[in-house]
Amino acid sequence: MSVKPRTNLLLDTGIMILFVAVLLSGLLLWTVYPAGGTRAGRGHGDGAAETAVLALDKHTLVTAHEWGGVIVGLLVLLHLLFHWKWITCQAKRVFAHTPPSRRTPARACTDAPCPDA
C-alpha cells in the first residue's frame, strides 16, 4: 500500500474512532450525569461532580468530550485538505455551464488532475 492510501486510511480511522468516542461521551453526559455543575458556575453543590461512570467524573468527561470534538474537527479539516483537488474538480464538473453531454466524466476526477473544460 502506498503512502497516500495508508495516510487516508489512518486519517479516516482516527476520525471514526474519535467520532464514536465523542458520540458516546455526549450520550453519557446527556442521559447519565445530572444537569448543572458546569464551568460557568451554575449548579454548585447539586451532586453532579459526585456521580462517576466508568471511573470518570463529570468534569473529566466534559473535558474529554470537548477536546475529542476539537480533534475530530481538525481531522475533518485535514481530510478536506487531503481531498481538496478532488472536491474542486467535482465542483467544477457539477456547476459548469456546459451541457451534460460535454461534461467531464466523473471518473476523470479520481486519479488524473482535473481537465480544463
C-alpha positions in Angstrom: 0.0 0.0 0.0 1.4 3.4 -1.0 1.7 6.3 1.3 -1.4 8.3 0.2 -3.9 5.4 0.7 -2.3 4.5 4.0 -2.5 8.1 5.2 -6.1 8.3 4.1 -6.9 5.1 5.9 -5.3 6.2 9.2 -7.0 9.7 9.0 -10.4 8.2 8.3 -10.0 5.6 11.0 -9.0 8.3 13.5 -12.0 10.4 12.6 -14.3 7.4 13.0 -12.9 6.3 16.4 -12.9 9.8 17.8 -16.4 10.5 16.4 -17.8 7.4 18.2 -16.0 8.4 21.4 -17.4 11.9 21.3 -20.9 10.5 20.5 -20.7 8.1 23.4 -19.4 10.7 25.8 -22.2 13.1 24.7 -24.8 10.4 25.3 -23.4 9.8 28.8 -23.4 13.5 29.6 -26.9 13.9 28.3 -28.5 10.8 29.9 -26.5 9.7 32.9 -25.0 12.8 34.5 -27.3 15.2 36.2 -27.7 18.7 34.8 -25.7 21.6 36.4 -22.2 21.9 37.8 -20.9 23.4 34.6 -17.7 25.6 34.4 -19.9 28.7 34.2 -20.6 28.3 37.9 -24.2 27.1 37.8 -25.4 24.3 39.9 -22.7 24.1 42.6 -23.5 21.7 45.3 -26.1 19.6 43.4 -24.0 16.4 43.5 -23.2 16.5 39.8 -19.5 16.0 40.4 -20.1 13.1 42.8 -21.5 10.8 40.1 -18.9 8.7 38.3 -19.4 6.4 35.3 -16.5 4.2 34.2 -14.4 5.9 36.9 -14.9 9.3 35.1 -16.4 12.2 36.9 -18.5 14.7 35.0 -15.7 17.3 34.8 -13.2 14.8 33.3 -15.8 13.5 30.8 -16.8 17.0 29.7 -13.1 17.9 29.2 -12.5 14.7 27.1 -15.7 15.3 25.1 -14.7 18.9 24.3 -11.1 18.0 23.3 -12.4 15.0 21.3 -14.7 17.3 19.4 -11.9 19.8 18.7 -9.6 17.0 17.4 -12.4 15.5 15.3 -13.0 18.9 13.7 -9.3 19.3 13.0 -9.0 15.9 11.5 -12.1 16.6 9.3 -10.4 19.8 8.1 -7.3 17.8 7.3 -9.4 15.2 5.5 -10.9 18.0 3.3 -7.5 19.4 2.6 -6.2 16.0 1.7 -9.0 15.6 -0.9 -9.2 19.3 -2.0 -8.2 18.6 -5.6 -11.0 16.0 -6.0 -13.5 18.4 -4.3 -12.7 21.3 -6.6 -12.8 19.0 -9.7 -16.2 17.7 -8.8 -17.5 21.2 -8.0 -16.3 22.4 -11.4 -17.9 19.5 -13.1 -21.2 19.8 -11.3 -21.5 23.6 -11.5 -20.1 24.0 -15.1 -22.4 25.8 -17.5 -21.9 23.1 -20.1 -24.5 20.7 -21.3 -24.3 17.2 -19.7 -23.1 15.7 -23.0 -19.9 17.8 -22.9 -19.1 17.5 -19.2 -16.0 15.8 -18.0 -16.8 12.2 -16.9 -16.8 11.6 -13.2 -14.0 9.1 -13.5 -11.7 11.8 -14.8 -11.7 13.4 -11.3 -10.4 10.3 -9.5 -6.7 9.9 -10.3 -5.8 12.3 -13.1 -5.7 16.1 -12.5 -9.0 17.8 -13.3 -9.0 18.7 -17.0 -9.9 22.2 -18.0 -13.3 22.4 -19.8 
